[in-house]
Amino acid sequence: MSEFMRNVRLWFAPQEVREEGGTPDYRFSLANERTFLAWLRTALALIGGGFAVDQFLPDLPWGWRVGLALALLGAGVLCSLRAINHWVRCERAMRRGEDLPVSRFPALLSLAVAVVAIAMVVVVLLRWEG
């Protein structure tokens, strides 16, 4: 079974994570959980932003509105899935005494949000001049 599929299975069976390695200092596990919750808050904000763009900008051309809303909603979905995957990977690494896993996801999410923000600036400027 691939490592990713094992992690997905562990999303729904966190008690199995406890079977690996030793128990880390509880402060590290709690910090890992706080990081997980921060990722979820970010996901909820992105999802809320996607709905806000769709619902509160009816004068925006349909393509712009739907494109921006879907970009934000998609980023929110990816962020929420990444949150649980990152939690499992970090918890397993701590229990095994390994280095914490690295990820490009924060950089990709930042770039996606920046692209949406630039598109929103363009929309605001076009509406302002029009």
C-alpha distance (Angstrom), angle and dihedral (degrees) to the residues before:
residue distance angle dihedral
M1 . . .
S2 3.79 . .
E3 3.78 119.7 .
F4 3.82 91.3 -115.0
M5 3.81 93.0 52.8
R6 3.80 90.2 47.8
N7 3.80 89.1 52.7
V8 3.81 91.2 49.0
R9 3.80 89.8 52.1
L10 3.80 89.5 50.1
W11 3.82 90.7 54.9
F12 3.79 86.7 75.7
A13 3.80 98.0 34.5
P14 3.81 107.0 47.8
Q15 3.80 90.7 158.9
E16 3.82 86.9 70.7
V17 3.80 89.4 59.8
R18 3.81 87.3 63.9
E19 3.80 89.9 60.6
E20 3.81 91.4 66.7
G21 3.79 120.5 86.4
G22 3.77 122.7 -40.4
T23 3.76 131.4 -38.5
P24 3.82 110.3 -90.4
D25 3.78 123.7 -140.7
Y26 3.79 104.2 -68.9
R27 3.82 90.6 -126.2
F28 3.80 89.4 66.3
S29 3.80 92.5 49.8
L30 3.80 90.4 48.7
A31 3.81 90.9 48.5
N32 3.80 88.4 51.3
E33 3.80 89.2 51.8
R34 3.82 92.0 49.4
T35 3.79 89.2 51.9
F36 3.81 89.3 50.7
L37 3.81 90.4 51.9
A38 3.81 91.3 48.3
W39 3.82 89.4 54.4
L40 3.81 89.3 50.2
R41 3.80 91.5 50.7
T42 3.79 88.7 51.3
A43 3.81 90.2 49.7
L44 3.81 91.4 50.4
A45 3.81 91.1 49.3
L46 3.80 91.1 51.2
I47 3.81 91.8 48.0
G48 3.80 90.8 47.6
G49 3.80 89.6 49.4
G50 3.79 90.5 51.9
F51 3.78 92.0 52.6
A52 3.80 91.0 44.4
V53 3.81 92.0 54.0
D54 3.79 90.8 49.4
Q55 3.80 96.9 44.6
F56 3.79 104.5 34.1
L57 3.79 102.0 40.3
P58 3.82 102.0 59.3
D59 3.82 92.2 147.3
L60 3.78 91.2 60.3
P61 3.81 113.4 101.9
W62 3.81 109.6 -93.1
G63 3.81 95.3 -115.6
W64 3.80 93.7 51.9
R65 3.78 93.6 44.5
V66 3.79 95.5 47.9
G67 3.80 93.4 41.1
L68 3.79 94.0 51.8
A69 3.79 92.9 42.3
L70 3.81 92.8 49.7
A71 3.81 91.6 46.9
L72 3.80 90.8 54.4
L73 3.80 93.7 42.7
G74 3.81 91.5 48.3
A75 3.79 91.3 49.3
G76 3.81 88.8 50.9
V77 3.80 92.2 51.6
L78 3.80 92.4 48.3
C79 3.79 91.4 46.1
S80 3.81 93.0 52.3
L81 3.82 92.1 48.5
R82 3.78 90.7 46.4
A83 3.81 90.5 51.8
I84 3.79 95.1 62.7
N85 3.80 93.8 39.1
H86 3.80 91.1 51.8
W87 3.81 91.7 47.1
V88 3.82 91.7 53.7
R89 3.80 93.9 45.2
C90 3.81 93.1 48.9
E91 3.80 94.1 45.0
R92 3.80 91.3 51.0
A93 3.81 92.1 47.1
M94 3.81 92.1 50.4
R95 3.79 91.7 49.6
R96 3.80 91.2 49.7
G97 3.81 93.8 46.0
E98 3.81 91.0 -118.7
D99 3.77 130.1 139.2
L100 3.79 113.4 -85.3
P101 3.82 113.2 -98.0
V102 3.77 118.7 -99.2
S103 3.77 123.9 -137.9
R104 3.79 141.6 -168.2
F105 3.79 90.8 -154.0
P106 3.84 96.6 96.2
A107 3.82 90.0 54.1
L108 3.82 92.2 46.7
L109 3.80 92.2 47.6
S110 3.80 90.8 48.6
L111 3.79 91.1 51.3
A112 3.81 92.1 47.8
V113 3.80 91.7 50.5
A114 3.82 90.0 46.6
V115 3.82 91.1 52.3
V116 3.81 90.9 50.1
A117 3.81 90.2 47.1
I118 3.82 91.3 51.1
A119 3.81 89.7 49.0
M120 3.81 89.0 51.0
V121 3.82 90.1 51.0
V122 3.81 89.0 52.4
V123 3.81 90.5 49.0
V124 3.81 92.2 49.3
L125 3.80 92.5 47.6
L126 3.80 93.2 47.2
R127 3.80 91.9 49.2
W128 3.80 91.1 44.9
E129 3.80 93.7 52.3
G130 3.79 93.6 40.9
